[in-house]
Amino acid sequence: MDKEQIFNDVVNIIKDYVKDKTKLENVGMETSILDDLKVNSARLVDIIIQFEDTFDIEIEDDDADNIRTIGDAVNYIAGRVDAGQGVG
């Protein structure tokens, strides 16, 4: 799975938690999930769980704390998927 596909999947997951959909128009790797997209921290937990389910990976709590931008999520997921570190 390449980073472009991961990026698209990440944005697709996050969009359900963004109240102002216009914020998604210019989303990129540097887009802050909390600050730019205005996703609250409680919803970020739900997003992390969806990342785990969608990509069949496990995200440790310490690692989840470091996912602040779309790029953080994409790069983390790409590293886990490439390493074959899925759950199970």
N, C-alpha and C positions, 0 to 999 in steps of 0.2 A: 504494500500500500504506500503510495507516494504522499509527500507532504501536501500537495494540492488537494488530494482526495481527503486527507485528514482535516485540512483547513475547512473544506466545504462541510464535512460532517460536524466539526466543532461548531461552526457558525450555525448550522441547522439545529443543533441541540440548544445552543444559547438563545436563539431567536425566540423560543417559546417563553423565555423569562424576561425579555426586554419589553417594557411597556410602550416605549416610544419607538416604533418600528423605523422611523426615519434615521435613527442612530445607526442602523445597520447598513445604510446606503454606501458609506465609505469605509466600511470595516476593513482592517488590515492586521498584519502581525503585531503592530505596536498598540493596537486598540486595547485599552484597559477595560476589563470586564466589569469591575466595580465602578470606576470613575467615569469612563466614557459611555458605557452602556447602561449605567445606573442599576445594575443588578445588585440586590442586597446580599450581604454575606450569608444569610440563611439559605437563600436560593442558590448560592454558589455551591453549597454542600450538595444540593439536589443535582446540580450540573455535573459535579465530580462523579456522583453515583451513576449518572447517565453515561459519562465517558467510560467508566469501568464496564458497564453493561454493553455498550455499543462496540467497544474495541477489545473486549474480553481481556482486560488487564486489571491489576489491582494497584490502586494509588494509595501509598502510605500517607498518613496524616501530615507528616512533616513535608512531604513532597507536595501535597495538596495546598499547603500554606504558601508555597512558592509560585503557585499558578495565579498570576495576576493579569496577564494579557492573553490575547488570542494566541500569540506566538509562543508564550510559555506553555500553553496547553498543547499546541501542535508539536513543538519540539519534544516535550516530555512524552507524549503519546507515540510519536515516531520512534523515539529511542526504545520504548518498551516493546512496540510492535516488531521493530526490526530485530530486537534481541530475542524475540520469541518468548517473552516473559508473560504470557497470558495466564489467566487463572485456570486452575485445574490440572 
